[in-house]
Amino acid sequence: MRLAQMSVMVVEDHGFQRRMALRLLGELGVVRVFEAADGIAALDALERMDAPPDVVIVDLDMPGMDGIEFIGHVAQRKLARAVIVASALEAALLNTVQTMTRAYGLRVLGCVEKPLTALKLADTLALYDGNEVDAAAEDELHLDAAAIDEGLERDEFVPFFQPQVEIANGKVVSVEALARWRRSDGQVVRPAQFIGLVEREGRIDRLTDLLLEKACAWKRRWSKLGLELRISVNVSMLSLGQVEAADRYQQIVRSHGVDPRDVVLELTESAVMGEAAHALNVLARLRLKGFGLSIDDFGTGYSSLAQLSHIPFTELKVDSSFVTGAAQQPRKRAVVEASLDLARKLDLSVVAEGVETVEEWQMLAELGCGTAQGYLISRPVPGDQIADVVAHWRRPHSA
């Protein structure tokens, strides 16, 4: 979404800083701008709006109702599509607020350190994509099993691909296939809005097979262009409860002329918590057939070390919640460093997710991380744009 099309509310009790934020937004071309001097006034204004603003920029340290309480109300009442925290408070507190905001189901674009500048605002606002439906609009989708079935019949579910780059040489070596639902009304729905329903309604196997099929087909097309990329596809634990899953995935991959060794299946920690015999059977057979296995979102689920000890993972993905901002936040950097050290000892390759800045890239390079993934490289894009993304990608130079 272009800045000129965006609607933004500034919630700031300090008059000068509020006026400065409004002026900077005007310089960036943001036309629809609203303001409030405290959380209570902002909530009242938001409640009276015909549609929620795209972004609310909120200060945390405000009298009466502080920004943390305000964000909670905004998230629970779905009064905005995303927030930006503007504050000069300690990094650990800001990290907690961001985690809290995401837990409420509200998208947080990031924290902007005061004093605000046009560059800081532009870089953070650029992370907002109004074409994708966020949690604040989830209730507008009216999703049910019939909608899922209709979407599958119409072939509306497609993979978008996000490149993964070797940090040492800047080479794009693989892509992660991320589910998107391109609805007939033009909305592009992210998986957070439909995967849970797909699993509950027993459609996850069909969706996973479909995405694996399409990802492999795209890999073949890229190969014809001289672009050799590995692919990663997310797999639900529910699919691993069926012992025939390993054979089915192998058949899908080989039917497209793809070697299983070029395919990584990603499992979230929460998904692999159980130790069901069927799931371990399937995971072991997938490795036997050559598939790579990745533990996704490492550090955010449960029993992380237990999972690594009894499942034959080949890759560890450091969650974006630890990577984003780690160059400036010692606690996050410590988590990333510990994860990399553990991966080395277990002989696992590592992909760091959520790399958004050159500083984060450089930090990962210093720590010896193998692969990076995130908006610094590219947003997830349709398959027909990958070749162009790869052609135009350039490894960041030292600052």
Stockholm file with secondary structure:
# STOCKHOLM 1.0

chainA/1-399         MRLAQMSVMVVEDHGFQRRMALRLLGELGVVRVFEAADGIAALDALERMDAPPDVVIVDLDMPGMDGIEFIGHVAQRKLARAVIVASALEAALLNTVQTMTRAYGLRVLGCVEKPLTALKLADTLALYDGNEVDAAAEDELHLDAAAIDEGLERDEFVPFFQPQVEIANGKVVSVEALARWRRSDGQVVRPAQFIGLVEREGRIDRLTDLLLEKACAWKRRWSKLGLELRISVNVSMLSLGQVEAADRYQQIVRSHGVDPRDVVLELTESAVMGEAAHALNVLARLRLKGFGLSIDDFGTGYSSLAQLSHIPFTELKVDSSFVTGAAQQPRKRAVVEASLDLARKLDLSVVAEGVETVEEWQMLAELGCGTAQGYLISRPVPGDQIADVVAHWRRPHSA
#=GR chainA/1-399 SS CCGGGCEEEEECSSHHHHHHHHHHHHHTTCCEEEEESSHHHHHHHHHHCSSCCSEEEEESCCSSSCHHHHHHHHHHHTCCSEEEEECCSCHHHHHHHHHHHHHTTCEEEEEECSSCCHHHHHHHHTTCCTTEECGGGGGGTCCCHHHHHHHHHTTCEEEEEEEEEETTTCCEEEEEEEEEEECTTSCEECGGGTHHHHHHTTCHHHHHHHHHHHHHHHHHHHHHTTCCCEEEEECCGGGGGSTTHHHHHHHHHHHTTCCGGGEEEEEEGGGGCCCCHHHHHHHHHHHHTTCEEEEEEETSSSCHHHHHHHSCCCEEEECHHHHTTTTTCHHHHHHHHHHHHHHHHTTCEEEECCCCSHHHHHHHHHHTCCEECSTTTCCCEEGGGHHHHHHHCCCCCCC
#=GC SS_cons         CCGGGCEEEEECSSHHHHHHHHHHHHHTTCCEEEEESSHHHHHHHHHHCSSCCSEEEEESCCSSSCHHHHHHHHHHHTCCSEEEEECCSCHHHHHHHHHHHHHTTCEEEEEECSSCCHHHHHHHHTTCCTTEECGGGGGGTCCCHHHHHHHHHTTCEEEEEEEEEETTTCCEEEEEEEEEEECTTSCEECGGGTHHHHHHTTCHHHHHHHHHHHHHHHHHHHHHTTCCCEEEEECCGGGGGSTTHHHHHHHHHHHTTCCGGGEEEEEEGGGGCCCCHHHHHHHHHHHHTTCEEEEEEETSSSCHHHHHHHSCCCEEEECHHHHTTTTTCHHHHHHHHHHHHHHHHTTCEEEECCCCSHHHHHHHHHHTCCEECSTTTCCCEEGGGHHHHHHHCCCCCCC
//
